């Protein structure tokens, strides 16, 4: 039964995307009261422990010094991405943050041009411009005064910055994808931020034991600890499920499913945060998604022309 379930990559991917969107909704709900830094520190600590256990269980060899330095840099960028996106979730509507997150795909071509020397086709460039026009339309759909955060502008800036950094992470992953396996990459993705935030998690324990022992640092509300553990475990599960899905189906079949997160985020926003997306948000989302698909298809057809192979024969 389990094997049959895992052989349905589309269903696995949809479940992973739904879980990921659910995590975003939970973070939006508890981050203001739990504390953003505490949430990040403990989420990555638990996620790092899980990833490290899996890495050791697989008995994989530790990469060399160069690779460790590379993944450390990437892990720190991943941490900054998470911090900015979690902050944005606190001040934006769930669907709004999700839509802006889609723009990361539009930023990959210019970043790949700078870091990898890849050419940007005129079609991809035009699609990128059109996509950001869609983003402008989407954010012009201001929320009602009831749901509006006084720091919405900062939230928008943080969300676009998170998308930019995530695009860098994607390009960096492309640089190492053929040199390290997915388990090793996932281990560094979780362990590096956990180590960087270790002073916060360890300090929280010290402050809880000896109040006031570290000036400026407060102990977390320990009732949120099960949530932090759940974030770490579910975050790793999302990665695992997506890895299983992409290992069993062509990337071009699964990539469009990423946009179903907008449906989940809209439904969760309505159900738990009384957020009703306006028509401009949906119009902007459609434009962004169309632009992302154009960029993805253009990159694939460009690879076909370079390889002089049918599109169906290109490896994923």
DAKA-V303920 format. One record per residue. N is the residue number from 0. RES is the residue in one letter. SS is DSSP state (a for helix, b for strand, c for the rest). BURIAL is I if it has 16 or more other ideal C-beta (glycine too) atoms within 10 Angstrom, else O. Layout:
N;RES;SS;BURIAL + N;RES;SS;BURIAL
This chain:
0;X;c;O + 1;X;a;O + 2;X;a;O + 3;X;a;O + 4;X;a;O + 5;X;a;O + 6;X;c;O + 7;X;c;O + 8;X;a;I + 9;X;a;O + 10;X;a;O + 11;X;a;I + 12;X;a;I + 13;X;a;I + 14;X;a;I + 15;X;a;I + 16;X;a;I + 17;X;a;I + 18;X;a;I + 19;X;a;I + 20;X;a;I + 21;X;a;O + 22;X;a;I + 23;X;a;I + 24;X;a;I + 25;X;a;I + 26;X;a;I + 27;X;a;I + 28;X;a;I + 29;X;a;I + 30;X;a;I + 31;X;a;O + 32;X;a;O + 33;X;a;I + 34;X;c;I + 35;X;a;I + 36;X;a;I + 37;X;a;I + 38;X;a;I + 39;X;a;I + 40;X;a;I + 41;X;a;I + 42;X;a;I + 43;X;a;I + 44;X;a;I + 45;X;a;I + 46;X;a;I + 47;X;a;I + 48;X;a;I + 49;X;a;I + 50;X;a;I + 51;X;a;O + 52;X;a;O + 53;X;a;I + 54;X;a;I + 55;X;a;O + 56;X;a;O + 57;X;c;O + 58;X;c;O + 59;X;c;O + 60;X;c;O + 61;X;c;O + 62;X;c;I + 63;X;c;O + 64;X;a;O + 65;X;a;O + 66;X;a;O + 67;X;a;O + 68;X;a;O + 69;X;a;I + 70;X;a;I + 71;X;a;O + 72;X;a;O + 73;X;a;I + 74;X;a;I + 75;X;a;O + 76;X;a;I + 77;X;a;I + 78;X;a;I + 79;X;a;I + 80;X;a;I + 81;X;a;I + 82;X;a;I + 83;X;a;I + 84;X;a;I + 85;X;a;I + 86;X;a;I + 87;X;a;I + 88;X;a;I + 89;X;a;I + 90;X;a;I + 91;X;c;I + 92;X;c;I + 93;X;a;I + 94;X;a;I + 95;X;a;I + 96;X;a;I + 97;X;a;I + 98;X;a;I + 99;X;a;I + 100;X;a;I + 101;X;a;I + 102;X;c;I + 103;X;a;I + 104;X;a;I + 105;X;a;I + 106;X;a;I + 107;X;a;I + 108;X;a;I + 109;X;a;I + 110;X;a;I + 111;X;a;I + 112;X;a;O + 113;X;a;O + 114;X;a;O + 115;X;a;O + 116;X;c;O + 117;X;c;I + 118;X;c;O + 119;X;c;O + 120;X;c;O + 121;X;a;O + 122;X;a;O + 123;X;a;I + 124;X;a;O + 125;X;a;O + 126;X;a;I + 127;X;a;I + 128;X;a;O + 129;X;a;I + 130;X;a;I + 131;X;a;I + 132;X;a;O + 133;X;a;I + 134;X;a;I + 135;X;a;O + 136;X;a;I + 137;X;a;I + 138;X;a;I + 139;X;c;O + 140;X;c;I + 141;X;c;O + 142;X;c;I + 143;X;c;O + 144;X;c;O + 145;X;c;O + 146;X;c;O + 147;X;c;O + 148;X;c;O + 149;X;c;O + 150;X;c;O + 151;X;a;I + 152;X;a;O + 153;X;a;O + 154;X;a;I + 155;X;a;I + 156;X;a;O + 157;X;a;I + 158;X;a;I + 159;X;a;I + 160;X;a;I + 161;X;a;I + 162;X;a;I + 163;X;a;O + 164;X;a;I + 165;X;a;I + 166;X;a;I + 167;X;a;I + 168;X;a;I + 169;X;a;O + 170;X;a;I + 171;X;a;I + 172;X;a;I + 173;X;a;O + 174;X;a;O + 175;X;a;I + 176;X;c;O + 177;X;c;O + 178;X;c;O + 179;X;c;I + 180;X;c;O + 181;X;a;O + 182;X;a;I + 183;X;a;I + 184;X;a;I + 185;X;a;I + 186;X;a;I + 187;X;a;I + 188;X;a;I + 189;X;a;I + 190;X;a;I + 191;X;a;I + 192;X;a;I + 193;X;a;I + 194;X;a;I + 195;X;a;I + 196;X;c;I + 197;X;a;O + 198;X;a;O + 199;X;a;I + 200;X;a;I + 201;X;a;O + 202;X;a;I + 203;X;a;I + 204;X;a;O + 205;X;a;O + 206;X;a;I + 207;X;a;O + 208;X;a;O + 209;X;c;O + 210;X;c;O + 211;X;c;O + 212;X;c;O + 213;X;c;I + 214;X;c;O + 215;X;c;O + 216;X;c;I + 217;X;c;O + 218;X;c;I + 219;X;c;I + 220;X;c;O + 221;X;a;O + 222;X;a;O + 223;X;a;I + 224;X;a;O + 225;X;a;O + 226;X;a;I + 227;X;a;I + 228;X;a;I + 229;X;a;O + 230;X;a;I + 231;X;a;I + 232;X;a;O + 233;X;a;I + 234;X;a;I + 235;X;a;I + 236;X;a;I + 237;X;a;I + 238;X;a;I + 239;X;a;I + 240;X;a;I + 241;X;a;I + 242;X;a;I + 243;X;a;I + 244;X;a;I + 245;X;a;I + 246;X;a;O + 247;X;a;O + 248;X;c;I + 249;X;c;O + 250;X;a;O + 251;X;a;O + 252;X;a;O + 253;X;a;I + 254;X;a;I + 255;X;a;O + 256;X;a;I + 257;X;a;I + 258;X;a;I + 259;X;a;O + 260;X;a;I + 261;X;a;I + 262;X;a;O + 263;X;a;I + 264;X;a;I + 265;X;a;I + 266;X;a;O + 267;X;a;I + 268;X;a;I + 269;X;a;O + 270;X;a;O + 271;X;a;O + 272;X;a;I + 273;X;c;O + 274;X;c;I + 275;X;c;O + 276;X;c;I + 277;X;c;O + 278;X;a;O + 279;X;a;O + 280;X;a;I + 281;X;a;I + 282;X;a;O + 283;X;a;I + 284;X;a;I + 285;X;a;I + 286;X;a;I + 287;X;a;I + 288;X;a;I + 289;X;a;O + 290;X;a;I + 291;X;a;I + 292;X;a;I + 293;X;a;I + 294;X;a;I + 295;X;a;I + 296;X;a;I + 297;X;a;I + 298;X;a;I + 299;X;a;O + 300;X;a;O + 301;X;a;O + 302;X;a;O + 303;X;a;O + 304;X;a;O + 305;X;a;O + 306;X;a;O + 307;X;c;O + 308;X;c;O + 309;X;c;O + 310;X;a;O + 311;X;a;O + 312;X;a;O + 313;X;c;I + 314;X;c;O + 315;X;c;O
